[in-house]
Structures are given as C-alpha cells and as structure tokens.
Amino acid sequence: MWKYRSKSHLLALLISFFVGCGLGYLSLQSGTDIYEDVYPAEVIQFIQQNHLIVCLASGLSIAGIINIIRLTEYFATRWNFSPILVILLVFLLPDALLMIGVVTILPAAIASLIGIYQLHKEKGSYGSNHASSDEEIVRLYQLHHPLQEDMRLLGQACRKNAIKIRCIYALGVVAAICVIFFIQSITLIIAAFLLFVFAFNIILRYKSTNELPILSLLVQKCDPVACASAILYYSQGKRKTKIQMHIPLAQCLIYMDDPALAQDVLALMPRKDRMSNIQYWTIMSYIYYLLKDEKSLERCKEELGKMNKSMGFSNVFVPSEEMGVVQNKIDLMNGELNVCRKYYLNSLKRARFPFQQVEASYFIGLISFVEEDYPVAELYFNKVVSMGNRMCFVEKAQKYLDKLNQMDLSEQSVE
C-alpha cells in the first residue's frame, strides 16, 4: 500500500522543503526583530551570522510537518485509526510530532524512492498486452464502446466539486498548522479543534455525495455505458487523464461484458488501504470467473484470507459478503448449481438496487435453464429484460428466451 503513496509523499516533502526555505529567507530579509521576543540575544546573533542554516532549518521544519501529516494519514488507513484521534494528537503533542516528522524525513524519502522503483518495475513487467497508462485505458475504451457526449457535463461538474473539496481540505490543514504554532491560548485551541472536527465531518459527507450522481447511473438506472462515460469525463483534466473511481469503472466494464479491460483498470488502481484491497480482490474474482481462470480465482480467495490473518491492530475482518462473492464464483466454476441457486436467491432478497436484482435474476434464470426448469428460467429472464436496461445480461437473457420460444414451437409442431 505504501508504494502507491510514495510518489505523492516524495513530491510533498520536496515542495514543502523549498517552501519552508523560501519562508525562512523572506523572514530574514524582513529583519530579525520578529525573533527578539522569542529567542535570547545569542540565538539572534547566530541567526544573523548563519542565514543558510536558518533557511535549511525552516525548510526541514515545514517538511517535517507535512511528513508527519502524511505518515499519520497512512497509519490511520493502514491500522484503522480514527481521524479525530490523529487531529487530537496534533493539537496536544505538536512539538513531539514535529520532532518525529523531522527525524523521519530521510527514512520516508528513501522508502518513497524504493516504492516508486517497485511500482515502476511492476508496471514494466505487467506486459505489453495490457494497458499501461490511464490514457491507454481511455483509448481502448473508445475502441470497444461508445463514449457518450451527453455525460460530459455531469463528469466535469463532479470534477469541479472534487477540486473544491481538495482545496478546502488543504486550507484546513494550513489553518490547523497556524493555530498550533501561533495561538497560545488553550481555550482557543480546544475551540479550534472542535471546529476542525465539525468541518472535517462536513467535508467527508460532501465528498461521499459528490460521486453519487455518477454511481446512480449504474446502480439505479442499470446503464453501465453512461456511468463509464461519466467516470471517464470525470477523470479528464486539462492536461492529462487520471482515472478516478476504479472500482465502479471496472464494474461497468464487467456489466458491458468486457472483463479484459476491467482487469486493466484494476491493475492501475492504487490500493492505499485495507478496504481498497478487499474491493480489488472481490471484483477481480468476478473478472477471473468471466475469463475462466480457475487458478487466479483461487488466489483471490487466498489473498482475502491473508487479510484476516494479518489484520494487525485494525480488527477489520474481510466481510463475509465479500468472501461469499468469491466463494460463489468458485462454486459456479465447479458446477455447484444448488449452492449457487441459494446464494443468488438470498442475494435477490437482500438486493437494495436494481442492478443487483438484474444480476441475481440472470444467474437464477441461467441455473434454472441448465437444470431444465424452463418456466422458472423464463420468469427470471423476463425480469432481466424488463429491468436490465443496457446491462449485458439483457442481451444474454433475450437469447435464452428466444431458445425457449423455439423449444415451445418445436414441441407444438411435434404435437
């Protein structure tokens, strides 16, 4: 998980170091009067004689602050710490955290370089038969599927909102740093802490709702083509394309019957935390089932099992629902039709969204068709056709309905 954060972590350290050096230089140019109330005369004399050291110290201080923020973000997601606990530590132990941040700059930079090298090596060994960049994903998508122009406005609107959210978050971090270092009143610090917690929750809530209009195209309207188009427009910047929402995009491609491209999308997905790894292996198991890759399907189950064994302090087990999805695909591969029928009947009862009902209905109809329970198969295939909109299950269900109609005609001719 660290390697997916390594590039941004290293860039943040470099930028913050040079910004800190610049701030130190500007403060020296404005004179040493601002230090007289803080430092003794000997320290002020040292500052006047060693401008370079002061600039470097200022750069290391700012880089240390950014370093400890990025490290706490990583450990919070790695071991499931509460963000409120992290913010509280920043307010209560600023000096200790600053010291830790400065001391760990060099180890963090070395680890980031190693992570960048490993990630580059993985991409290089991924193979020429697969997409190796986000731009390549878009190009391959346009070769296989239509990119709906009417989804451009929706994707761009969600992207603008996402940029606003990131800017607000960055301003909040700057404000928190200013409060820690420039306000001495403990009452004001506590009040600011409560305000930051409240604002942080609002930002998280707003961020979670920003992508809902795009997701609703798949989960509510059963239109993976429109949803995928909106995601790709959402991912397009002014200069380059950086794929967002990898999991929903891969699901759209699965429901468009393009598992190979869905696999390419997931291969470029940054797995920064435990939940993203769970989602990765769960969706990948569906892809391997469609590709008829039994060994890789078993590997998905093993990887999810490893997460339960090495959960550390997070106490986060792989949910039984995700393990059930993988096991169901293995059962389908092995022809355990009765087990799969029960699974999909339960899934249909618990389905909250139309796209889940369509998928469960298709597989129930398919299993019924294989077991020659044709009335039940026809019932569920008709449900798929009526609800499925542009999901690939509609075309497949219609083919089975045509076969059932031909069987009825042949039986009538025999009679």
C-alpha positions in Angstrom: 0.0 0.0 0.0 2.9 2.4 0.7 4.2 2.3 -2.8 1.0 3.8 -4.2 1.6 6.8 -1.9 5.3 7.0 -2.4 5.4 9.5 -5.4 2.9 12.0 -3.8 4.7 11.7 -0.5 8.1 12.4 -2.0 6.8 15.4 -4.0 5.1 16.8 -0.9 8.4 16.6 1.0 10.3 18.3 -1.7 7.8 21.1 -2.3 7.3 21.7 1.5 11.1 21.9 2.0 11.6 24.5 -0.7 8.6 26.5 0.5 10.0 26.4 4.0 13.4 27.6 2.8 11.7 30.4 1.0 9.7 31.4 4.0 12.9 31.4 6.1 14.7 33.6 3.5 11.8 36.1 3.5 11.7 36.3 7.3 15.5 37.0 7.3 15.1 39.7 4.7 12.5 41.5 6.8 15.0 41.6 9.7 15.5 39.8 13.0 13.1 42.0 15.0 10.5 39.3 15.0 12.8 36.9 16.8 13.7 39.3 19.7 10.6 38.3 21.7 11.2 34.6 21.2 14.9 33.9 21.3 17.8 35.2 23.5 20.5 37.5 22.2 22.9 34.7 21.5 20.5 32.9 19.3 19.6 36.1 17.4 23.3 36.7 16.8 23.6 33.1 15.4 20.7 33.7 13.1 22.3 36.9 11.8 25.5 35.1 11.0 24.1 31.8 9.6 21.4 32.7 7.1 21.8 29.4 5.1 21.4 27.2 8.2 18.3 29.1 9.2 16.8 28.7 5.8 17.5 25.0 5.8 16.1 24.6 9.3 12.9 26.4 8.2 12.7 24.1 5.2 13.1 21.0 7.4 10.5 22.2 9.8 7.9 22.7 7.2 8.8 19.4 5.5 8.6 17.7 8.9 5.1 19.0 9.4 4.0 17.7 6.0 5.8 14.4 6.6 4.1 13.7 9.9 0.7 14.6 8.4 1.3 12.2 5.5 2.6 9.5 7.8 -0.4 9.7 10.2 -2.7 9.6 7.2 -1.0 6.4 6.1 -1.0 4.7 9.5 -4.6 5.8 10.1 -5.7 3.9 7.0 -3.3 1.0 7.5 -4.4 0.3 11.1 -7.8 1.9 11.0 -7.1 4.8 13.4 -9.8 7.4 13.8 -9.1 10.7 12.0 -10.3 12.5 15.1 -7.6 10.8 17.2 -5.0 12.0 14.7 -6.2 15.6 14.9 -6.3 15.4 18.7 -2.7 14.2 18.8 -1.6 17.1 16.5 -3.2 19.6 18.9 -1.9 18.0 22.2 1.6 17.0 21.1 2.7 19.4 18.4 6.4 19.6 19.5 6.8 15.8 19.7 5.1 15.2 16.4 7.2 17.9 14.7 10.4 16.3 16.0 9.3 12.9 14.8 8.4 14.3 11.4 11.8 16.0 11.0 13.7 12.9 12.1 11.8 10.6 9.8 12.2 12.8 6.7 15.2 10.9 5.3 13.8 7.4 6.0 10.5 8.4 4.5 12.3 9.8 1.4 14.3 6.6 1.0 11.2 4.5 1.4 9.4 6.6 -1.2 12.1 6.2 -3.7 12.0 2.4 -3.2 8.2 2.4 -3.5 8.5 4.4 -6.8 11.0 1.9 -8.1 8.9 -1.1 -7.2 5.8 0.5 -8.7 7.6 1.3 -11.9 9.0 -2.3 -12.0 5.6 -3.7 -11.6 4.2 -1.6 -14.5 7.1 -2.6 -16.7 6.6 -6.3 -16.0 2.8 -6.1 -16.4 3.1 -6.9 -20.1 2.6 -5.3 -23.5 -0.8 -7.0 -23.9 -2.3 -4.8 -21.2 -3.0 -1.1 -20.8 -0.1 0.6 -19.1 -1.5 4.1 -18.5 -4.7 5.9 -17.9 -4.6 7.4 -21.4 -4.3 3.9 -22.8 -7.4 2.8 -20.8 -9.4 5.7 -22.4 -8.1 4.8 -25.9 -9.0 1.1 -25.5 -12.4 2.0 -24.1 -13.2 4.2 -27.1 -12.2 1.4 -29.5 -14.7 -1.0 -27.8 -17.5 1.1 -26.5 -19.2 4.5 -27.2 -18.2 7.5 -25.1 -21.5 9.3 -24.5 -21.1 13.0 -25.1 -24.2 13.8 -23.0 -22.3 12.6 -19.9 -19.6 15.2 -20.3 -21.4 17.9 -18.3 -22.1 15.6 -15.4 -18.5 14.3 -15.3 -17.0 17.8 -15.4 -19.4 19.1 -12.7 -18.3 16.3 -10.3 -14.7 17.0 -11.1 -15.0 20.7 -10.3 -16.6 19.8 -7.0 -13.8 17.4 -6.2 -11.2 20.1 -6.8 -13.1 22.4 -4.5 -13.1 19.7 -1.8 -9.4 19.2 -2.1 -8.7 23.0 -1.9 -10.9 23.3 1.2 -9.1 20.3 2.8 -5.7 21.9 2.1 -6.8 25.3 3.5 -8.0 23.4 6.6 -4.6 21.8 7.1 -2.9 25.2 6.7 -5.3 26.7 9.2 -4.6 23.9 11.7 -0.8 24.5 11.4 -1.3 28.2 12.0 -3.4 27.5 15.1 -0.9 25.2 16.6 2.1 27.5 16.2 0.6 31.0 16.5 -2.1 30.6 19.2 -1.0 30.2 22.8 -4.4 30.1 24.5 -5.5 26.5 25.3 -9.2 27.6 25.2 -8.9 28.9 21.7 -7.0 25.7 20.6 -9.8 23.5 22.0 -12.4 25.6 20.3 -10.5 25.4 17.1 -10.1 21.7 17.5 -13.9 21.2 17.8 -14.5 23.5 14.8 -12.0 21.5 12.7 -13.6 18.2 13.7 -17.0 19.5 12.7 -15.7 20.9 9.4 -13.8 17.7 8.6 -17.0 15.6 9.0 -18.9 18.0 6.7 -16.2 17.7 4.1 -16.2 13.9 4.3 -20.0 13.9 3.9 -19.9 16.2 0.9 -17.1 14.2 -0.7 -19.1 11.0 -0.4 -22.2 12.6 -2.0 -20.2 14.2 -4.9 -19.9 11.0 -6.9 -23.5 9.7 -6.2 -25.0 11.2 -9.5 -22.4 9.2 -11.5 -22.9 6.0 -9.5 -26.7 6.2 -9.7 -26.4 5.7 -13.5 -25.3 2.1 -12.8 -26.9 1.2 -9.5 -30.3 2.8 -10.1 -30.7 3.1 -13.9 -28.7 0.0 -14.9 -26.8 1.9 -17.5 -23.1 0.9 -17.3 -22.3 2.7 -20.6 -23.5 6.1 -19.3 -21.8 5.5 -16.0 -18.5 4.6 -17.5 -18.6 7.6 -19.9 -19.3 9.9 -16.9 -16.4 8.4 -15.0 -14.0 8.9 -17.9 -15.1 12.6 -18.3 -14.8 13.0 -14.5 -11.2 11.7 -14.9 -10.1 14.0 -17.7 -8.1 17.0 -16.7 -6.9 19.9 -18.8 -3.5 18.3 -19.5 -3.8 14.6 -18.8 -6.3 11.9 -17.8 -6.0 10.3 -14.4 -8.6 7.5 -13.9 -10.9 8.0 -10.9 -13.4 5.6 -9.3 -11.5 2.5 -10.5 -13.9 0.0 -8.8 -17.2 1.5 -10.3 -15.5 1.7 -13.7 -14.4 -1.9 -13.5 -17.9 -2.9 -12.5 -19.3 -1.0 -15.5 -16.9 -2.8 -17.9 -17.9 -6.2 -16.4 -21.6 -5.4 -17.0 -20.6 -4.3 -20.5 -19.1 -7.8 -21.0 -15.5 -6.5 -21.2 -13.6 -8.3 -18.4 -10.2 -7.9 -20.0 -10.4 -4.1 -20.0 -11.9 -4.2 -16.5 -8.8 -6.2 -15.4 -6.6 -3.4 -16.9 -8.4 -0.8 -14.9 -8.0 -2.6 -11.7 -4.3 -3.3 -12.4 -3.8 0.5 -12.4 -5.8 1.0 -9.2 -3.9 2.4 -6.2 -4.6 0.1 -3.2 -3.8 2.5 -0.4 -5.8 0.9 2.4 -7.3 -2.4 3.5 -10.8 -1.7 2.2 -9.4 -0.9 -1.3 -7.6 -4.3 -1.3 -10.8 -6.1 -0.3 -12.7 -4.4 -3.1 -9.8 -5.1 -5.5 -9.7 -8.9 -4.9 -13.5 -9.1 -4.8 -14.1 -7.5 -8.2 -11.0 -9.3 -9.6 -12.6 -12.6 -8.7 -15.6 -11.8 -10.9 -13.2 -10.9 -13.7 -11.3 -14.2 -13.4 -14.6 -16.1 -13.4 -15.6 -14.5 -16.7 -12.1 -15.2 -18.1 -12.4 -18.8 -16.8 -9.1 -18.5 -14.9 -9.6 -21.0 -12.0 -6.1 -20.7 -10.5 -6.3 -16.9 -10.3 -9.8 -17.2 -8.8 -8.4 -19.4 -6.0 -5.7 -16.8 -5.5 -8.3 -14.1 -4.9 -9.8 -16.3 -2.1 -6.3 -16.8 -0.6 -5.5 -13.1 -0.7 -8.7 -12.2 1.2 -7.9 -14.9 3.7 -4.4 -13.5 4.3 -6.0 -10.1 5.2 -7.9 -11.8 8.1 -4.7 -13.4 9.3 -2.6 -10.2 9.2 -5.1 -7.6 10.3 -2.8 -6.2 13.0 -4.4 -3.6 15.2 -7.2 -2.7 12.9 -9.6 -5.5 14.0 -11.1 -5.3 10.5 -12.0 -8.7 9.1 -12.8 -9.3 5.5 -16.7 -9.0 5.4 -18.5 -12.3 4.9 -20.3 -10.8 2.0 -17.1 -10.3 0.0 -15.8 -13.8 0.9 -19.2 -15.1 -0.2 -18.9 -13.4 -3.6 -15.5 -15.1 -4.2 -16.7 -18.5 -3.0 -19.8 -18.2 -5.2 -17.7 -17.7 -8.3 -15.6 -20.7 -7.4 -18.8 -22.7 -6.9 -20.1 -21.6 -10.3 -16.8 -22.6 -11.9 -17.1 -26.0 -10.2 -20.8 -26.5 -11.2 -22.2 -26.4 -7.7 -25.6 -25.2 -9.1 -27.7 -25.9 -6.0 -25.4 -23.9 -3.8 -25.3 -21.0 -6.3 -29.0 -21.0 -6.6 -29.4 -20.5 -2.9 -26.8 -17.8 -2.9 -28.5 -15.8 -5.7 -32.0 -16.3 -4.2 -30.6 -14.7 -1.0 -28.9 -12.0 -2.9 -32.2 -11.2 -4.7 -34.0 -10.9 -1.4 -31.3 -8.6 0.1 -30.7 -6.6 -3.1 -31.2 -2.8 -2.5 -30.5 -1.6 -6.0 -31.9 -2.6 -9.4 -28.6 -3.6 -10.9 -28.1 -6.2 -8.1 -31.6 -7.6 -8.8 -30.8 -7.8 -12.5 -27.6 -9.8 -11.9 -29.1 -12.1 -9.4 -32.2 -12.7 -11.6 -30.0 -13.6 -14.6 -28.0 -16.2 -12.8 -31.1 -17.7 -11.2 -32.6 -17.9 -14.7 -29.3 -19.4 -16.1 -29.1 -22.1 -13.4 -32.8 -22.9 -13.9 -32.3 -23.2 -17.7 -29.3 -25.6 -17.1 -31.4 -27.7 -14.8 -34.3 -27.7 -17.4 -36.6 -25.8 -15.1 -37.8 -23.7 -18.0 -40.9 -21.9 -16.5 -38.7 -20.5 -13.7 -35.9 -19.6 -16.2 -38.4 -17.8 -18.4 -39.8 -15.9 -15.4 -36.4 -14.6 -14.3 -35.1 -13.9 -17.8 -38.2 -11.8 -18.5 -37.4 -9.8 -15.3 -33.8 -9.2 -16.5 -35.1 -8.0 -19.9 -37.6 -5.6 -18.3 -35.2 -4.1 -15.7 -31.7 -4.5 -17.2 -31.6 -1.5 -19.5 -28.1 -1.6 -21.1 -26.5 -4.3 -18.9 -25.0 -7.2 -20.9 -27.3 -9.6 -19.1 -30.3 -8.3 -21.1 -28.9 -9.5 -24.4 -27.9 -12.8 -23.0 -31.3 -13.3 -21.3 -33.0 -12.5 -24.6 -31.1 -15.2 -26.4 -32.2 -17.7 -23.8 -35.8 -16.5 -24.2 -35.5 -17.0 -27.9 -34.3 -20.5 -27.3 -37.3 -21.2 -25.0 -39.7 -19.8 -27.6 -38.1 -22.1 -30.3 -38.4 -25.1 -27.9 -42.1 -24.3 -27.4 -42.7 -24.0 -31.2 -40.9 -27.3 -31.8 -43.0 -29.0 -29.2 -46.2 -27.7 -30.7 -45.2 -28.9 -34.1 -44.5 -32.4 -32.8 -47.9 -32.5 -31.2 
